[in-house]
Amino acid sequence: WWDRVHIIVWGAATELLVKDAAVQKKMQKFLELGGVVSVCRKCAENIKVMDAVKAMEIEGQFKVFYLGNWFSKILHSDVRVLSV
């Protein structure tokens, strides 16, 4: 359907990613298939799961950064966005 898919994790989904092994397994499979995952650093800090998120980043599972401005630019571009 799309050549490239990039999942952005923020808000409460950040805690779900950190605490749910089934979600982690699905994300790992997604990454193995060539997908990209980014996690909002500010959300992880607010929910107090930054240490767990940082450990996953170090393992190469995904990128962690303040993504508010970056995502705003995406929304104003011609990139297709699907929000769930």
C-alpha positions in Angstrom: 0.0 0.0 0.0 2.8 2.4 1.0 6.5 2.1 0.1 7.4 3.4 3.6 5.6 3.4 6.9 6.7 5.4 9.9 4.9 4.9 13.3 5.0 7.7 15.7 4.3 6.8 19.3 3.2 9.5 21.7 0.9 10.0 24.7 -0.5 7.0 26.5 0.7 4.7 23.7 4.2 5.3 25.0 3.4 3.6 28.3 1.7 0.8 26.4 4.8 0.2 24.3 7.1 0.1 27.3 4.9 -2.2 29.5 3.2 -4.6 27.0 5.4 -7.4 25.7 2.9 -8.2 22.9 3.0 -4.7 21.6 6.8 -4.8 21.8 6.9 -8.0 19.8 4.6 -6.5 17.1 6.8 -3.4 16.9 9.9 -5.6 16.6 8.3 -7.5 13.6 7.3 -4.1 12.1 11.0 -3.0 12.3 12.2 -6.2 10.8 10.0 -5.6 7.8 11.6 -2.2 7.3 9.3 0.1 9.2 10.5 3.1 11.2 9.3 3.9 14.7 9.8 7.2 16.6 8.8 7.9 20.1 8.0 11.4 21.6 10.6 12.1 24.2 8.4 14.7 26.0 5.6 12.1 26.3 8.0 9.6 27.8 9.3 12.2 30.2 5.7 13.2 31.2 4.6 9.6 31.8 7.9 8.9 33.6 8.9 6.0 31.3 11.9 7.7 29.8 14.5 5.2 31.2 12.6 2.3 29.6 12.2 4.1 26.3 15.8 5.1 26.3 16.9 1.5 26.8 14.8 0.5 23.8 16.4 3.2 21.8 19.9 2.1 22.7 19.0 -1.4 21.5 18.3 0.1 18.1 14.6 -0.4 18.2 13.5 3.1 17.5 14.4 6.8 17.6 13.5 9.0 20.6 13.3 12.8 20.2 11.1 15.8 20.8 8.8 15.4 17.8 6.2 18.1 18.2 7.8 20.6 15.7 8.9 17.8 13.3 5.4 16.3 13.3 3.8 19.7 12.7 5.9 20.1 9.6 4.8 16.7 8.4 1.1 17.7 8.8 1.7 20.8 6.7 3.5 18.9 4.0 2.2 16.5 1.3 3.0 13.4 3.3 0.1 11.1 4.0 -0.8 10.7 7.6 -3.0 8.0 9.2 -3.9 8.6 12.8 -5.3 6.0 15.1 
